[in-house]
Amino acid sequence: MSASFFEFLGTAIMMFMGNSVVANSNLNKTKGQNSGWCVITLAWGFAVMCGVFVAGPYSGAHLNPAVTLGFALTGSFSWDMVPAYIIAQILGGIFGGTLVYVFYKDHFDDTDDTSAILSCFCTSPAIRHYSRNLICEIMGTFVLVFIILVLSTSENTAQIGLGSAGAFPVTMLIMAIGMSLGGTTGYGINPARDLGPKIAHALLPIKEKGTSDWSYSWVPIVGPMSGAVLAGLAFILIY
């Protein structure tokens, strides 16, 4: 199997488990309804860990176009592979989002809060202020990518990506970002994490779908990619 396939598979598993905890917390009549932000941030960290375990040995487990861009900018990853990785990550996001719907279909059918339903697929701001939301996504992704780049400088790493940093440090990093920096925008920090499941939301026959909020969709794409560029440049300057 190609490295791009494992990017797809790892991202799909990450999205299935990560967005499922949101569904478990936000949809009606689940066992975990109203379990809250701490549960969501912890489970998202573990979801990333699972994706890293699956993809790390074969693709480096970027699982995020911003991470791929950061490594390409620092010369640690071939630019020729960037398009294939990003496409695989977005497709993995679509597939993972679809699996969330299949798994929780009865609870989607029993929920009429369209905002709660959308939250199971993509992020949205707590206070909609596009310029501020963009800054938050840039800063959050800068922290993510810069720290991953630093972690990946170890002489013991054979791959370049989330997998090279080790699953457990990255798990703690995702949890920390969620708990510290997630309160404004829901910490998208990953274009594939947001765009892929949003496409799934738009295509799936959800009973009470509502809007897919495309007017906000550019923020968790432009913000993370901009944050990755800044992180890559900072890493080059410092290290």
Secondary structure as the mmCIF struct_conf table of DSSP 4:
data_model
#
loop_
_struct_conf.conf_type_id
_struct_conf.id
_struct_conf.beg_label_comp_id
_struct_conf.beg_label_asym_id
_struct_conf.beg_label_seq_id
_struct_conf.end_label_comp_id
_struct_conf.end_label_asym_id
_struct_conf.end_label_seq_id
HELX_RH_AL_P HELX_RH_AL_P1 ALA A 3 ASN A 26
BEND BEND1 LEU A 27 LEU A 27
TURN_TY1_P TURN_TY1_P1 ASN A 28 LYS A 29
TURN_TY1_P TURN_TY1_P2 LYS A 31 ASN A 34
HELX_RH_AL_P HELX_RH_AL_P2 TRP A 37 SER A 59
BEND BEND2 ASN A 64 ASN A 64
HELX_RH_AL_P HELX_RH_AL_P3 PRO A 65 LEU A 73
TURN_TY1_P TURN_TY1_P3 THR A 74 GLY A 75
BEND BEND3 SER A 76 PHE A 77
HELX_RH_3T_P HELX_RH_3T_P1 TRP A 79 MET A 81
HELX_RH_AL_P HELX_RH_AL_P4 VAL A 82 PHE A 103
TURN_TY1_P TURN_TY1_P4 TYR A 104 TYR A 104
HELX_RH_AL_P HELX_RH_AL_P5 LYS A 105 ASP A 109
TURN_TY1_P TURN_TY1_P5 ASP A 110 ASP A 110
HELX_RH_AL_P HELX_RH_AL_P6 THR A 114 SER A 119
TURN_TY1_P TURN_TY1_P6 CYS A 120 PHE A 121
BEND BEND4 CYS A 122 CYS A 122
BEND BEND5 ALA A 126 ILE A 127
HELX_RH_AL_P HELX_RH_AL_P7 TYR A 130 LEU A 151
TURN_TY1_P TURN_TY1_P7 SER A 152 THR A 153
TURN_TY1_P TURN_TY1_P8 GLU A 155 ASN A 156
BEND BEND6 GLN A 159 GLN A 159
BEND BEND7 GLY A 161 GLY A 161
HELX_RH_AL_P HELX_RH_AL_P8 LEU A 162 ALA A 165
HELX_RH_AL_P HELX_RH_AL_P9 ALA A 167 LEU A 181
TURN_TY1_P TURN_TY1_P9 GLY A 183 THR A 185
HELX_RH_AL_P HELX_RH_AL_P10 PRO A 191 LEU A 203
BEND BEND8 LEU A 204 LEU A 204
TURN_TY1_P TURN_TY1_P10 LYS A 207 GLU A 208
HELX_RH_3T_P HELX_RH_3T_P2 TRP A 214 TYR A 216
TURN_TY1_P TURN_TY1_P11 SER A 217 TRP A 218
HELX_RH_AL_P HELX_RH_AL_P11 VAL A 219 ILE A 238
#
